[in-house]
Amino acid sequence: MTSQNKVAVVTGGASGIGAAICRALAEDGMDIAIWDLNEAAMTNVAADLEALGRRVVCSKVNVADRASVEAAAEQARNTLGPVTVLVNSAGVHATGALLDLSDEEWNRVININLNGTFICTQVLVPDMVAANWGRIINISSSSTQTGSPNMSHYVASKAGVIGFTKALAVELGGKGITVNNVPPGSVDTPMLRDLEAKGGLPGGVEAIAARNPVKRIGQPEDMAAAVAFLASDKAGYITGHTLSVNGGRYFN
Ligand SMILES: NC(=O)c1ccc[n+]([C@@H]2O[C@H](COP(=O)([O-])OP(=O)(O)OC[C@H]3O[C@@H](n4cnc5c(N)ncnc54)[C@H](O)[C@@H]3O)[C@@H](O)[C@H]2O)c1
């Protein structure tokens, strides 16, 4: 099975890392279903992919809402065909000291980042089982590897994503499905710039770049290249893996 004409769902595909992943998978010949809350941004990404000759469907999805995920899955299958590649990139960043966190805020972040990954995966895995082939790539975070202050809800949600990845790699390995995760370091996206604007990055993006062994922050395309590899046939013997793409911020 080659990448040509495979169908990939990319959650969070309207922006940043997810948008670059859409482009990389489309360049490899996949048709793409973009699932995001941001309809206007999805339309822009879709035009870019269609210009590459790919078929694209955009669905307004809240990954934490099972009904909207199920409706989008039906739309993707009916328009493009069975989905055998899933990239869970939708997520929200959040900050807050432990003693300031409300139950509501804790649950909001866990619900989108972790429960959303669970729901999208559970809804689409039957297509992969039927094909006896599948690729699931979850976008986690390097903050789970280093720890990070004032982000316990975010870090816990992403650590959950890594645990989920490992458990599913074992559970689904015999069905031709690999499950891996990419924990980005600091990547230049609207999410990172928003954090910088709110004062969440002491010294700003420049300070992070200066501390990093490769002396720059990441670009969405750096993450997308790793994801495209994990989604390819060439990566069929890699599963349960954490592929750190962080310019040397952390060695796992
Ligand atoms: N940028 C970084 O430095 C960085 C670092 C570590 C991890 N990450 C992770 O990478 C992923 C992508 O982040 P990004 O930097 O590209 O951010 P981004 O904000 O540019 O893109 C995130 C996208 O997810 C969508 N989204 C948010 N909540 C959603 C929901 N409930 N349902 C559907 N879509 C939803 C947003 O609309 C947006 O289009 C996230 O999971 C993030 O936690 C990013």
PDBQT file of the ligand as one rigid body, heavy atoms in Angstrom, charges set to zero:
ROOT
HETATM    1  N1  LIG A 301       3.448  25.159  19.049  1.00  0.00    +0.000 N 
HETATM    2  C1  LIG A 301       4.160  24.549  19.977  1.00  0.00    +0.000 C 
HETATM    3  O1  LIG A 301       5.235  25.027  20.396  1.00  0.00    +0.000 OA
HETATM    4  C2  LIG A 301       3.691  23.231  20.541  1.00  0.00    +0.000 A 
HETATM    5  C3  LIG A 301       4.523  22.591  21.472  1.00  0.00    +0.000 A 
HETATM    6  C4  LIG A 301       4.140  21.378  22.000  1.00  0.00    +0.000 A 
HETATM    7  C5  LIG A 301       2.944  20.793  21.606  1.00  0.00    +0.000 A 
HETATM    8  N2  LIG A 301       2.143  21.440  20.701  1.00  0.00    +0.000 N 
HETATM    9  C6  LIG A 301       0.900  20.772  20.315  1.00  0.00    +0.000 C 
HETATM   10  O2  LIG A 301       0.798  20.735  18.908  1.00  0.00    +0.000 OA
HETATM   11  C7  LIG A 301      -0.577  20.722  18.520  1.00  0.00    +0.000 C 
HETATM   12  C8  LIG A 301      -0.805  21.799  17.467  1.00  0.00    +0.000 C 
HETATM   13  O3  LIG A 301      -0.532  23.073  18.061  1.00  0.00    +0.000 OA
HETATM   14  P1  LIG A 301      -0.219  24.390  17.221  1.00  0.00    +0.000 P 
HETATM   15  O4  LIG A 301       0.955  25.016  17.845  1.00  0.00    +0.000 OA
HETATM   16  O5  LIG A 301      -0.237  24.075  15.780  1.00  0.00    +0.000 OA
HETATM   17  O6  LIG A 301      -1.482  25.261  17.659  1.00  0.00    +0.000 OA
HETATM   18  P2  LIG A 301      -2.533  26.131  16.833  1.00  0.00    +0.000 P 
HETATM   19  O7  LIG A 301      -3.298  26.857  17.872  1.00  0.00    +0.000 OA
HETATM   20  O8  LIG A 301      -1.845  26.876  15.751  1.00  0.00    +0.000 OA
HETATM   21  O9  LIG A 301      -3.458  25.027  16.165  1.00  0.00    +0.000 OA
HETATM   22  C9  LIG A 301      -4.332  24.239  16.930  1.00  0.00    +0.000 C 
HETATM   23  C10 LIG A 301      -5.581  23.974  16.111  1.00  0.00    +0.000 C 
HETATM   24  O10 LIG A 301      -6.434  23.115  16.898  1.00  0.00    +0.000 OA
HETATM   25  C11 LIG A 301      -7.764  23.579  16.749  1.00  0.00    +0.000 C 
HETATM   26  N3  LIG A 301      -8.572  23.162  17.896  1.00  0.00    +0.000 N 
HETATM   27  C12 LIG A 301      -8.455  23.585  19.184  1.00  0.00    +0.000 A 
HETATM   28  N4  LIG A 301      -9.388  22.989  19.944  1.00  0.00    +0.000 NA
HETATM   29  C13 LIG A 301     -10.106  22.183  19.122  1.00  0.00    +0.000 A 
HETATM   30  C14 LIG A 301     -11.206  21.310  19.318  1.00  0.00    +0.000 A 
HETATM   31  N5  LIG A 301     -11.789  21.173  20.528  1.00  0.00    +0.000 N 
HETATM   32  N6  LIG A 301     -11.698  20.631  18.254  1.00  0.00    +0.000 NA
HETATM   33  C15 LIG A 301     -11.141  20.786  17.038  1.00  0.00    +0.000 A 
HETATM   34  N7  LIG A 301     -10.096  21.603  16.781  1.00  0.00    +0.000 NA
HETATM   35  C16 LIG A 301      -9.587  22.289  17.819  1.00  0.00    +0.000 A 
HETATM   36  C17 LIG A 301      -7.641  25.097  16.650  1.00  0.00    +0.000 C 
HETATM   37  O11 LIG A 301      -8.795  25.680  16.062  1.00  0.00    +0.000 OA
HETATM   38  C18 LIG A 301      -6.387  25.257  15.797  1.00  0.00    +0.000 C 
HETATM   39  O12 LIG A 301      -6.701  25.313  14.422  1.00  0.00    +0.000 OA
HETATM   40  C19 LIG A 301      -1.372  20.940  19.803  1.00  0.00    +0.000 C 
HETATM   41  O13 LIG A 301      -1.891  19.703  20.241  1.00  0.00    +0.000 OA
HETATM   42  C20 LIG A 301      -0.354  21.487  20.775  1.00  0.00    +0.000 C 
HETATM   43  O14 LIG A 301      -0.685  21.199  22.108  1.00  0.00    +0.000 OA
HETATM   44  C21 LIG A 301       2.496  22.632  20.163  1.00  0.00    +0.000 A 
ENDROOT
TORSDOF 0
